[in-house]
Amino acid sequence: MPVVPTNELYTPEEDLQGQIQAQGTVEVPLLGAEAEDASTPLASFPPVSSSSVAVNAEILLKQALSVMTSQLLEFLLLKYGTKEPIFQAEMLNTVLRDNQAHFPVVFRKATQCLQLVFGLDLKEVDPREHIYAMVPTLGLTLNEMQRDGQSMPKAGLLVAALSLILLEGDRVPEEKVWGALSGMWVFAGIEHGIYGEPKELLTQVWVRAGYLQYRQVPHSHPARYEFLWGPWAYAETSKQQVKDYLRRVNGRGPRFFPPRCAEE
């Protein structure tokens, strides 16, 4: 996605729409030789409708919001790695700067991405000073894998796997897991930018840690495998917590979804 200069788009969405509506139909005059060849001293291109201008402005605004969300997400992940407290004032003055009018939207998108992709919830620990801390979604305390010397949270993938197992009746075939995870561009045997090699995590690392069970389906020939919750998953969270989480992120009954950042 191209980077859009956000300092040119800090005007709130309502103000942008108001300016566009006030302009109405836009006509662009011909200049130079083209103007001399025209039948009148000042000719115009076919008028551009205000609806087209509005659509273009909306696209630019969405791109700018996406850039700001990425910048805030990088800031939050850096704070996670250093275990520092997160101040709203710092988010506004360091990340958003001249675009602070968009903070509510950008903050919502970034925190949703933290939860769905990285398995982290942003909790306000000091409402008076607006200080936040990151805590693991569902209370999972798995040790984060290291990437380039920094701690990169991967619990979002584990939350997705535990959710799938629950929704499939406490066990899920391996092929169904990879089919569902393909919706978030996670594939067995292919290195992922956040999760690393996902099959190793799901079938080895988190099995050894006790979060998952990975076993052969009884009497399957050729051999097929399935996932179940491990004992440590039962110790740190519960089925009801997972159901509540799915209802919260879906806004309705529990169902699986590809845990990607919202783009609307």
Secondary structure, 3 states (H helix, E strand, C coil): CCCCCHHHCCCCHHHHHHHHHHHCCECCECCCHHHHHCCCCCCECCCECHHHHHHHHHHHHHHHHHHHHHHHHHHHHHHHHHCCCEEHHHHHHHHHHHHHHHHHHHHHHHHHHHHHHHCEEEEEEECCCCEEEEEEHHHCCCCCCEECCEECCCHHHHHHHHHHHHHCCCCEEHHHHHHHHHHHCCCCCCCECCCECHHHHHHHHHHHCCCEEEEECCCCCCCCEEEEECHHHHHHCCHHHHHHHHHHHHCCCCCCCCCCCCCC
